[in-house]
Amino acid sequence: MSDNRQEKRFIDNICKIGTPECAIFSAVIAMVLALLYLSIGFWNTVLVAILMGVGAFLGGVKDKKQWIKNLLNRVVPDHKTVPYREQNPEILKAVREATGKAAEAEEAAFQASDESEQDE
């Protein structure tokens, strides 16, 4: 029984950063990647790593659809769009006034430029 506890503790420590077990495990992984890089090249090593990741995903995730949905929701969150008629009337009024004033100023500038061209 104590053998099982030691094995479980060893396996748990492999994933804890800062433990000697994790350092050894990381060094072994780095050595394997280095050997793959030297023997088969960079892109082939990248392909092997991607395929290993896909295999780990397929074998390790139970509800793959939900996992992908959660990932997509974190990357691209849903945005609630508000129909025009449901927007705050005070904001709409302020926007209308601002655009109206801007349009009036633009029209006045256009007329002034036309008048200055006619004077020349």
Secondary structure, DSSP 8 states (H G I E B T S, - for coil): -HHHHHHHHHHHHHTSTTSHHHHHHHHHHHHHHHHHHHHH-HHHHHHHHHHHHHHHHHHH-S-HHHHHHHHHHHHS-------GGGS-HHHHHHHHHHHHHHHHHHHHHHHHHHHHHHH-
